[in-house]
C-alpha cells in the first residue's frame, strides 16, 4: 500500500554492498568442454595471456569463455589481479572435476573417431628434409596399404595441443619441452639426438669456419623462435643452451611463413639462427655444425595415449629401425643436453 515500508527481505542494500543470492541456481546442462578447457588452461598457467597462447585463442575470447562458465556455475572461479590469477575456493573445487570431464571427453573421441583403423593418419613432420620425414617415408614403405598424410608445420607445442584435441595424430619434437599436464595425455618414443647447427648469412665472420664452437657465438644475438607460440619447446631449449655462454636470445618477432620470407627477414636482421644439421638450406646463407660441446636436439615421436592405428605402429617400427641403422640414439662423447631431456629420452611408452 502507498506509504507502507517494504518487507525487510526486499529492502535495498546499503550503497557499495552487494547482497548475495539466497541460493545458487543449479546448472541444468553440463558445461561445454571448451569452457572447461579454458578454465583449466588459466588455472594451470595462472595467467590469461599465457593461457590464451597455449590454446591459440584471443585473450578476449578466453576471458569471455571463463566469464560464461562462471555465470553457468553461479560461482566466481578466479581472483584476478594485474600480476597474477589465482583460484578461488570454488575454482579449487572445480579443478579435479574439470580434469576428469576433459579426460573422459578425450577418451570418448578416441573410442569413436580417433581409433578408426581404416582412416588416414595425419602426421606433422615440421619441415621437409628433416629426420622425421625419413621416418615417415620408411613407415609408408612398411605399411603400403595405409594412408599416412604429411603436414609441414613447425613446433611440437602447437602440434601437441592439436593431437590432444583430435585434429592431428602424431608429430615429432622435444617432448621434455611440453608442460607436464600436456605430456600426461601423450605417448612418446625417442627417435634421435639431432646435432644442432647455426644458420648464418654467407658473409658473416663465422661463415668461413668448418664448424662453429659455442664460445664463438658469445656476444651474438641468435634467433630461436621467440614469439612463436607453436615452438615454445625449441625456444626453451635455446635458453638452456645460451645460459652462461654470453649468447643473447633474439627478441620475439612475427613468424615468417615460407622459406623466402624467412630468408628475407634473416638477410635484414642478420641474426644467426639456431637450427639442426638437417635444416633445409637457403640461398645466401650457410649452415654450420655447433661444437665444443656438441649441442643435441632431442627428437621424439609423439602421439595421443590410447591411440591404436596401424600407422602409429608403422611409425614406431620405422623410427626404431632408422635409429638402429643410423646410430641416432648414440650420444657423442662431447655432447650437451638438458638433464630433463636426457631422463625422458632414456624411456619410451
N, C-alpha and C positions, 0 to 999 in steps of 0.2 A: 504494500500500500504506500501511497505518497507520504514522504516524511519518515517512513519506518526504516530503521537500520537493517542492513542485510545480515543474514546469519553469519556467525563468526567464521565458519569454514569458507565462506565465499568473499570475505573482506580482502581488499587489495593488500599485498605485502608492502612493507616499507620500501621506499626508493633505494635502489642499489642492491637489493637482495632478490634472489630468485627462489620461488617455492619449489620444492621437489615434488614430483608427481607422487600420488599415494601409492601407485604400483606401476611397474614397468610392463607394458604390453608384451606378452609372449610372442615371439616370431611364429607365424603360421607357415612360412615357407623357408626351407633351408637356404642359407646364404649362397650366392653364386660363388663357385670355386675361384673365379677371377678376383673377387673381393677378398677372399681368404688368402689368396696368393699375394695380393698387395699388402695385406696386414702382416703376413709372415715376413715379407721382404723388409718392411720398415722395422719390424721387431728385431730382426737379426742384424740389420745394418745400423740401427739407432740413428738413422739419418734419411730424410726423404729424398735428397738429391742422389745419394749413393743407391738407395733402393730403386729409384726410377731408372738409373743407368743399368742396374742389374736386370730389370725387367724389360728394358728397351721401350719405355713409355715416357711421355712428357710428365714432368713433376706435377703439373696442374691436374692431369688425368689421374695420377696416383693419389693425390690428395683428395680428389673427388670420390674415388672408389673407397678410400678409408672413411670419409665422412658418411657415405651411403651405408657402409657396413655398420658404423656406429648408430645411425638412425634406425636401421633394421633391427639391431640387437637392443636398442634403447640403453646403450652404455657408452661411456667415454673410455676409449682404449689406450690413448696416449696422453702423456703430459708433454707439451711442445714448448721448447724454448728456442732462442736464436742460435744456440750452440748444439743442442742435443735433444733427442727424442727418447723418452723412457716410457715403459709400460705402466699403466695404472694397475690397480688390483684386478679389475675386470679384464684388462689386457693379459695379465699373467694367467688368469683363469681360462681365457680363450685359447692361449697358445698351444697347449697339448691337443685340444680338440681340433684346432685348425690343421695341425700337422697330420693327425690321423685321417681327417677328411681328405686332405690332398693326397696322402699316400694311397688311400682307398680309390680315389679318383684315377690316379695313375695306374693302379693295378687293374682297374676296370678297362681303361683304354688299352692296356697291354693285352688283356684277355680277349677282347673282341675286335681290335683293329690292328694293334702293333705286332701281333704274333701270327698273322696270316702268313703261312709258309710259302704261298704261291705269289705273293705280291713282290714288286721290285723293291730292292733295298737302296736307300738313299745314303750316300757316303760323302762326307766333306773331306777333300784331300788338300785343302788350303791353297796350294799353288801348283801349277804344272812343273814337273821335273824333280819334285822332292821325293824322299824315300817312301812316303805314304802312297804316292802314285804308283810306285813299283809294287807295293803290297797289293793294291787294288788290281793291277794288271795280273799278278800271279793268282789272286783269288778268282778272277774271271776265268783263267785257264783251268783252275781246279774245279770250278762249278760252271761249265759252259751252258748248262740248261737253265741257269738262274740269271736274272737281270740285276746287275749291280750298277746303279746310276751314280755318276760322279757329279759333285758340286765343287766349285772352286771359290771358297770364301775363307778369309783369314780369321783365325782366332778360336781357341778352344773355349774360352769363356763364353762367347756368343753361341758357339755350337752346342755346348753343354745344356744351356737353357732350352734350346730347340729340341735336343734329344729328350729331355725330361718332359717337354710339352707334347711329344709325339710327332713333331714336324720333321725330324731328322732321325736316322737310325744309328749312325756311327761317325766318328771323327778321330782325329789324331792330334796329339799335343802334350803339353806339360800338365799332367794330372795333379801334381802337388800344388800347382798354382790356383786350383779351384777352391772355393770356400768349402769347409767341411760339410755343411748342410747340402751342398750340391753333390759332392763326392759320394754322399751316403746313398744317393739314388742311382749311382752309376757303377759299372764294372769296367776294369781296365786290364790290359795285357802289355807289359813292356815290349817295345819294338826296337828302339835304337838309342844309344848315346850318340847324338849327332854333333860332330865338332862344329864349333861356331866360327864365324868369319866376320869381316868388316867390308862393306862396300864403300869405295872411295871414288871421288872424281879422278879421272885419269891423270890430271896434273897435280894431284895432291902430293905433298912431300913424302908421304909414306907409300905412295903407289909403286915406287921402284923396288920395294923390298919383296923378297920371295914370300915371306910370312911376317906378320906384324906382332911383335911382343906386346903384351898388355901394357907394360910400362911406357911404351912409345905413345900410347893414347892419352897419357896424363896431360891435362890442360885442354884436351879436346872436348867438344860438346857433341855427343853421339845420339842419334835418333834411334829410339826403341819402342815406337808405337804409343808414346804417352798421349793421352787424349782420346784414344780409340777404345771404347768400352768393350769391344769384342776381343781385345788382345791383352787384357789385364794380366794374364799369367805370364806373358812374354815381357811386359814392362817390369813386372815384379822380379823376374829372373835377372834382367839387366841391372836393376837396383842392387841386388845381391852382388853381382859381378863387379859393378863400378865402385862399391863401397870401399873406402880406404885406399883407392888407387888414383885419386885425383882426376877421375873421369866424370864429366857432368852429363846428366841425362837431359837431352833436349826437351824443351817445354812442350806442352800439348799443342798440337796443330791439327787443322782439318784433315780428315782422312782422304788421301789421294786415291782415286779409283782408276785402275788401269795402269799398265806399265809406262805408257808415255807421260801420263800426268805425274806419276811418281818420279820419273827421270827428270821432268821439267822442274819440279819442286826441289829435287836434290841438287840440280845444277844451280838453282837460285840461292838456296840456303847454304850449300856447300858443306853440310854436316856429314861426317861419316855415318853410316847406317849399320846397326848391328844385325847380323844375318846368320845363316848357316852355310856350310860349304857347298850345298847343292842349290843355293838360292839362284834363281834364273838371272843370267847375265843381261845387262842393259848397255845400250850404246853410251859412249863417253864415260864409262865407269870401269873400275877394276874390282875384282873380288879377291880378298887375301885372307888366308887362314890366320887365326889368332893362336899364339903360342906363349909359353913361359908364364903361367901354365896353359894347357890346352883346355879352354872352357867348353863344357858339353851342354847341349840342349837335350833334356830327357824327353823322348817321344814315346807315348803310349797309344795303343788302340783303345778307344773308349766307346762304350755302348750302354744302353739302359739296362739296369739289373732286371733279370727275368725275361729279357727278350730272347726268344728262341726262333732262329731263322737259319736256313742253310747258308745264306750269305754271310752271316756272322761266323759260322763255323769255318767257312772258306777263308775269310779274312784272318781268323786266328791261326789257321794252318799256314797260310801264306806268310804271315808275319814271323812265325816260328821258323819256317824253312829259310827265309831270307836272312834272318838274324844268325842262324847257324852257318849258312854258307858265306856270309859277308863279315862275320865277326862283329855284328852291330852291337852286341851286348857285352863286348870286352872293352873295359876302360883302359885308355892309355896310362902308362905309369905316371907321367907328368900331366895330370888332368885335374880339373876343378868342377865341382858340382855342389849345390847346397845339400847339407846333411838331410833335410826333409825329403828332398828328391831322391837321394840315394836309398833311403829307407823304403820309399814307395816303389822304386824301380826293382827292389830286391824281391818283391812279391807280385803275385798276379791273381786275378779272380777266376 
